[in-house]
Amino acid sequence: MLTARQRKTKLKFRRDILNIGRCAWSVLMIWAGFLLHGLLTVSNTIDLQSSEMVIEVSKNRPTLAKETHWCIVASKFLPKNTRAHFSHFPHAAEIILPCWSYFMEQEATGNCGFYFANEKQFQLSPWPKDLIQAMGCEVKYPSPGKGMDKKGFVDELPKNDVQFIPNTYLLRPRLEYIRYLNSPSHAHALRRLFVSDDYIWSKKGNGKPLQIGMIQRGESRRIGNFDEIKDGIQEAIPSADIICTNFQFNTVTEQAEWFATKDVVVAAHGAALTNSVFVTPGTIIMQMYPPGYFWQSLDPLIEQSGGHAIQWYKKGGNPAVEAGLLDNNLFNIAGKATFSPPIDEVVQPLLYTLGIERPTGMKIKKLFGDWM
């Protein structure tokens, strides 16, 4: 039993503990109030600064828009084959189109430039020149030696401008995937620089006959039974309009219009099919290969542009392996040969891909991933 004195002392101790707790609580609440006030003040400050920053950025946007986004094309980043044949536009496309995707994603299509930083000036063919001009981009070269015209040359790129070096030149080995474009929308934006949607739909779609284009090359890789294949396609699809060409157009616009207004294109693999970048979504492009020659460098371009890539090659073996076993000389000889594919081996895949001879809604397998 506790004595009266002990009980009194214990009660006093409890009151002291309670008072200390109340004081501590009060101090804590005061600090909490200061802290909350501080947070609110900081929050208001942040909001105010954010608003000011938005206004400031908005004010400076015209200045920022003037900043040029450069695509740096340098010899050391390119395979020798690409450097030697840059005037040949299939090789140029591997460089120009990745740059275009970069410009699109940076919203810099109005402030873009190509800087060819090489020992010697690239001799651009009309196709890449017209393409770059349509993009609205500048072209610069490194300063030339003494006695050379310095117009269009620069000592160095402005250090504050954005620089991009494409690294997608993957033509070796032959079947390696090439990233031409990051999105089909980039291809369609490029197409609209040359061909309007209204013009395209005046030629195809909206109940018009299926537009099938056939290309006959001038010299190498000619299709020996070109007319017979045309007749076979016409017989299988009587309502189709079949338009044949040797693709000897004078401008990129003419080439773009031809591809953009077709639902199907049938051709031997070749440079003309670089213009697949101008197709509308769902266009079918069949490439045909002579025996011993197989190089799927343009299939990724067709599919990245929103098209369907299909092929004809001699049956009975793996065309990639057979072509890969040839040395360069025999490979080039095979690539120049005239060849005659069996008509039904051309017609049936077209009917299948168009959905004429297969259940509707059946998914077509892409070579390089799902359809966009």
BAMARNU-944874 format. One record per residue (C-alpha): x, y, z. Coordinates in steps of 0.02 Angstrom, whole numbers, plus 50000, padded with zeros to 5 digits. Example, Ala and Ser with C-alpha at 12.3 -4.5 7.8 and 13.67 -1.06 7.14 Angstrom:
<bamis>
    east   north      up
   50615   49775   50390
   50684   49947   50357
</bamis>
This chain:
<bamis>
    east   north      up
   50000   50000   50000
   50060   50175   49955
   50066   50308   50089
   49975   50473   50065
   50142   50558   50030
   50188   50429   49896
   50017   50445   49811
   50035   50634   49807
   50208   50622   49731
   50147   50498   49600
   49999   50609   49553
   50114   50760   49536
   50230   50659   49423
   50083   50613   49310
   50029   50796   49298
   50207   50847   49253
   50216   50715   49118
   50047   50772   49049
   50103   50955   49048
   50264   50910   48959
   50164   50814   48829
   50046   50961   48803
   50195   51079   48782
   50276   50961   48659
   50114   50946   48561
   50096   51135   48555
   50275   51155   48494
   50245   51019   48365
   50086   51104   48301
   50176   51271   48291
   50315   51192   48189
   50187   51103   48083
   50103   51269   48050
   50267   51348   47998
   50306   51199   47889
   50136   51201   47805
   50149   51387   47776
   50321   51360   47701
   50258   51223   47588
   50112   51329   47531
   50230   51474   47501
   50349   51362   47402
   50202   51288   47308
   50140   51461   47263
   50315   51511   47213
   50335   51356   47104
   50167   51386   47021
   50212   51566   46989
   50383   51521   46923
   50307   51386   46813
   50186   51511   46739
   50326   51633   46710
   50433   51497   46631
   50292   51450   46514
   50271   51631   46463
   50458   51650   46443
   50471   51493   46336
   50325   51551   46233
   50411   51719   46206
   50572   51634   46155
   50492   51503   46044
   50523   51601   45882
   50706   51611   45932
   50713   51425   45972
   50626   51383   45808
   50766   51466   45714
   50889   51341   45786
   50939   51227   45644
   50934   51039   45669
   51078   50966   45569
   51092   50791   45503
   51278   50752   45498
   51328   50637   45355
   51511   50592   45381
   51620   50470   45283
   51680   50378   45437
   51501   50330   45480
   51458   50260   45308
   51505   50095   45224
   51621   50117   45075
   51485   50054   44958
   51366   50190   45017
   51498   50327   45001
   51544   50273   44827
   51365   50267   44766
   51282   50406   44862
   51230   50481   44696
   51123   50323   44675
   50963   50365   44767
   50929   50196   44852
   51088   50227   44951
   51042   50409   44978
   50873   50356   45051
   50961   50262   45190
   51035   50427   45245
   50902   50556   45204
   50749   50465   45271
   50815   50431   45448
   50859   50616   45454
   50682   50660   45400
   50612   50556   45544
   50728   50648   45662
   50670   50817   45595
   50487   50765   45613
   50509   50709   45793
   50601   50871   45836
   50467   50974   45749
   50609   51048   45649
   50553   51015   45471
   50560   51202   45437
   50732   51222   45515
   50834   51075   45456
   51000   51049   45370
   51112   50915   45296
   51298   50932   45327
   51404   50817   45219
   51563   50813   45323
   51675   50713   45206
   51843   50722   45125
   51760   50752   44957
   51594   50831   44915
   51456   50706   44882
   51389   50715   44706
   51204   50712   44743
   51092   50646   44605
   50930   50739   44563
   50823   50623   44672
   50906   50664   44841
   50928   50846   44790
   50742   50863   44753
   50698   50770   44912
   50803   50883   45021
   50737   51038   44932
   50557   50981   44960
   50597   50956   45145
   50650   51138   45152
   50821   51092   45223
   50989   51177   45199
   51138   51085   45127
   51315   51125   45184
   51486   51052   45147
   51655   51070   45236
   51769   51208   45175
   51856   51160   45012
   52038   51179   44970
   52118   51334   44896
   52054   51394   44731
   51882   51313   44752
   51718   51404   44754
   51670   51424   44937
   51486   51457   44908
   51382   51337   45013
   51531   51283   45117
   51558   51311   45303
   51711   51298   45415
   51610   51211   45549
   51433   51192   45611
   51369   51318   45739
   51407   51239   45907
   51238   51283   45982
   51134   51201   45847
   51065   51026   45869
   51160   50888   45780
   51105   50714   45731
   51212   50576   45657
   51109   50434   45581
   51180   50262   45612
   51062   50153   45512
   51162   50106   45359
   51144   49918   45381
   51158   49846   45207
   51285   49717   45266
   51243   49577   45286
   51114   49587   45148
   50963   49541   45253
   51001   49653   45400
   50856   49763   45454
   50866   49944   45398
   50779   50080   45497
   50729   50205   45364
   50586   50289   45458
   50522   50288   45636
   50339   50299   45588
   50229   50281   45433
   50162   50454   45474
   50334   50523   45431
   50324   50443   45259
   50149   50513   45232
   50205   50687   45284
   50347   50676   45157
   50228   50614   45022
   50114   50764   45050
   50259   50880   45008
   50246   50810   44831
   50069   50743   44809
   49907   50805   44886
   49780   50685   44961
   49646   50759   44847
   49749   50713   44693
   49775   50536   44756
   49591   50506   44790
   49546   50576   44621
   49645   50430   44548
   49603   50287   44665
   49483   50239   44803
   49300   50289   44822
   49235   50150   44712
   49366   50170   44576
   49443   50015   44496
   49593   49935   44580
   49750   50026   44519
   49892   49904   44481
   50060   49971   44424
   50192   49867   44337
   50372   49923   44310
   50486   49852   44175
   50669   49893   44201
   50768   49961   44054
   50919   49846   44058
   50964   49733   44204
   50837   49620   44292
   50710   49631   44153
   50555   49523   44169
   50556   49410   44015
   50370   49371   44018
   50313   49544   44073
   50164   49551   43953
   50108   49374   43998
   50108   49418   44184
   50008   49575   44147
   49879   49472   44051
   49872   49344   44193
   49837   49479   44322
   49705   49558   44209
   49620   49390   44185
   49617   49360   44374
   49555   49537   44413
   49457   49594   44258
   49400   49757   44337
   49576   49817   44379
   49666   49957   44288
   49844   49900   44250
   49967   50040   44215
   50138   49993   44146
   50294   50101   44143
   50482   50094   44120
   50490   50226   44258
   50587   50352   44156
   50515   50504   44244
   50601   50672   44251
   50559   50729   44428
   50532   50658   44602
   50356   50729   44598
   50313   50622   44446
   50385   50468   44531
   50293   50507   44693
   50128   50530   44601
   50147   50363   44513
   50176   50266   44674
   50049   50363   44778
   49907   50326   44656
   49931   50136   44651
   49848   50002   44757
   49971   49868   44697
   50146   49881   44621
   50232   49735   44534
   50416   49753   44486
   50586   49674   44489
   50688   49730   44638
   50774   49892   44594
   50805   50076   44623
   50631   50132   44570
   50557   50046   44723
   50643   50174   44835
   50490   50278   44791
   50389   50158   44901
   50410   50293   45032
   50268   50384   44941
   50137   50245   44951
   49973   50264   45043
   49935   50146   45188
   49899   49967   45133
   49980   49975   44961
   50044   49803   44907
   50217   49797   44828
   50282   49635   44752
   50468   49628   44718
   50533   49493   44602
   50710   49425   44605
   50808   49330   44471
   50882   49163   44530
   51042   49190   44630
   51002   49371   44671
   50910   49413   44832
   50929   49576   44927
   50785   49630   45039
   50851   49805   45071
   50687   49888   45022
   50562   49777   45115
   50586   49876   45277
   50557   50039   45183
   50394   49973   45109
   50330   49916   45277
   50391   50068   45375
   50297   50175   45248
   50136   50080   45284
   50139   49959   45136
   50135   49769   45119
   50297   49691   45055
   50284   49525   44963
   50410   49437   44849
   50433   49315   44708
   50592   49211   44700
   50634   49042   44627
   50558   48904   44733
   50652   48752   44797
   50781   48832   44911
   50821   48975   45027
   50856   49125   44913
   50955   49217   45047
   51071   49069   45072
   51091   49038   44886
   51131   49221   44852
   51246   49230   45003
   51352   49085   44939
   51395   49178   44778
   51547   49289   44768
   51516   49471   44724
   51551   49447   44539
   51426   49303   44519
   51301   49394   44629
   51309   49547   44517
   51293   49440   44360
   51138   49357   44434
   51067   49528   44474
   51077   49582   44292
   50995   49428   44216
   50827   49428   44126
   50707   49307   44211
   50530   49242   44186
   50430   49198   44342
   50287   49071   44322
   50128   49174   44300
   50027   49086   44434
   50168   49112   44561
   50147   49298   44536
   49957   49307   44522
   49911   49194   44669
   50009   49290   44803
   49929   49451   44741
   49755   49376   44755
   49796   49310   44928
   49863   49476   44990
   49717   49573   44917
   49597   49456   45008
   49515   49395   44847
   49559   49212   44876
   49568   49199   45065
   49445   49220   45209
   49418   49404   45247
   49494   49465   45409
   49636   49339   45400
   49793   49424   45462
   49941   49437   45344
   50110   49406   45424
   50235   49546   45401
   50419   49512   45378
   50471   49647   45500
   50339   49652   45636
   50153   49689   45651
   50063   49810   45537
   50067   49988   45601
</bamis>
